[in-house]
């Protein structure tokens, strides 16, 4: 893997872990961290540049999904707290 690809992958890995730690709920947070680690370990031996780029693109999409889910989850919790059920 080229140095720039390696740096890009590590940046994505760190960003995904950092973002997933913003989940308020312990179960969501631990699941996200575990799933990210497992996925990156599973693909750590990939050498094909085309496949690496496809995995990087998928990780970028997944990072955006995590960001949306964190925001949504926080909005739902805020709404529930404001309703004082």
N, C-alpha and C positions, 0 to 999 in steps of 0.2 A: 504494500500500500504506500502510495506517495505520502510525503510528509504533510502536504496540505490536506490530503484526504484524511489522514490520521487526526490532524488537528481539528478538522471540521467534525469528524465523528465524535471526538472527545468533547468538543464544545456542545454538540447536540445532546450527548449523554448527560453532561453536567446540567444543561438547561432543563432537560426533562426531569431529572431528579429534583432539581431546585423548585421547579414549578409544581411538581406533584406533592411536595411537602407543604403546599399551601392548602391542601384539602383539610377542612375542619374536622371531618369525621376520621377517626383512627382507622377504621376498616378500609375506607377508600384510600387513605394515605398509604397504608402498609401494602395494600394490594398493588397500587400503582408503582411503588418503589420496587417491589418484588418482580412485577411483570417487566419493568424496564430493564432491570439487571439481568433477568433470564433471557430476554430477547437479545440484548447486546452480547451476552456470553454465547448464546446459540450461534451467532453470526460472526464471532471474532476471528475465525479462520478463513473467511471468504477472501479470495485473492483477485477475482475477476473485477476489473475496474467498472465494467458496465453494471454488474450485479451490486457492487458497492454503491454506485450512484443511485441505483433504484432503491436500495435500502436507506440511503441518506434522505432521498425524497420522501419515502414513507415515514421516516422518523420526523421529518419536518411537519408533515401532515398530522402525525400523532401528537406532536408538541402543541400544535394549534388546537387540537381536540381537547387535550388536557387543560389548556388555558380556558377554553370555553366552559368545560365542565366545572372547573374551580369557580369561575364567575357565577355560573348558574346555581351551583350548590350553595354558594354564599348568599345569593339572592333569595333562594328558597328558605334558607335558615333565617334570614332577616325578616322575611314575610311571616314566617311561623311565629317568630318571637314578637313581632308587632301585633299579631292577632291575639296573643296571650291565651292560647288554648288551654 
